[in-house]
Amino acid sequence: MSNRRWPRNLSQVVALLVSAGFYGQLEAAATEDGEARWTETGVKPIVYVRDPQSGEFMLAPPNFVSDDPNQYKAELQCQVDENALDKKCLPGQVQCPPREPGGKSGTPVIWKVAPKALSNPTWVDWKSGNNGPSCLYDEKPEDVLQRIAARIESDFRNLPIKPASLTAQPSPHTLKGAETNIFADAVEQQFDVTILGQRVHIVATPVEYTYAYGDGNSLGPTPFAGGPLPESEWGQKTRTSHVYQQTGDFQISLTTTFRGTYSVNGGPNMPIPGTGQFASPSQKVSVWRSITRNYADNCIVNPRGEGCPGVP
């Protein structure tokens, strides 16, 4: 019997086949455009991969490489063996309503697992959190891309992005009324993650900086990270320097804004909506005051004069 395309509502298909007296091994397969199809015994089952973050099963993309030593497949919840379906089971199947209004219903399935190193393995039940049937939403590749796009902003903000380092010159002591040079040092970072079973490459680029000087004053967001000055130039004004008007200890803090791009399975780079803010560890500076005195004595004429070296 040749392959035949069936409606996407797979649970209705199963009920239709049983009522018509059709018994055979039914397994999920997919055409090139992602439409669901049922095939008879002898067709190699479609293998899925499991997203370690969400726990969802997704069709493995071409040339996909995963650290998971297992492979997975789905069998209908009411399939009792290779040649029969349990008609008494059908009314009690797990209900799989659409995940969004106007969407497609899912299919109640039992997940099977086997080592992916074996070409003809023995499949056993996969022990999930509830150890029971679950819903399979067999999607087109573009549907998966849409779901990744919907969550990429949240995933980006949860990446272990290293914030900028924070430096003050001079430090840990500076002077009241003088320019204290405060600057950031941030780098572009790259991450390779798995989202919904797909390989996603993310690039995070620092774009803005917000400085809080600890005395109620702040700067930013600004695109200027600032930079170090040679010691001979300490006290000069820079785009990110600050003048403290009071003495005391102050905690300087810095938040760096990163913008990102991502690509799926080696595809084109796409912008990630929004940005992520990452805070650096704060740094304490102690602001001291300087005292200037004028003296009338000439230390050459009067070496013991006030202010001369060696004179208390």
Helices and strands as residue ranges (DSSP letters): E 4-5, H 10-19, E 27-30, E 36-39, E 48-50, E 57-59, E 70-76, E 79-81, E 84-85, G 90-92, E 107-115, E 124-125, E 134-136, H 141-157, E 165-169, E 173-175, E 179-185, E 189-195, E 198-212, E 218-222, G 231-233, E 242-243, E 248-264, E 270-271, E 276-279, E 283-288
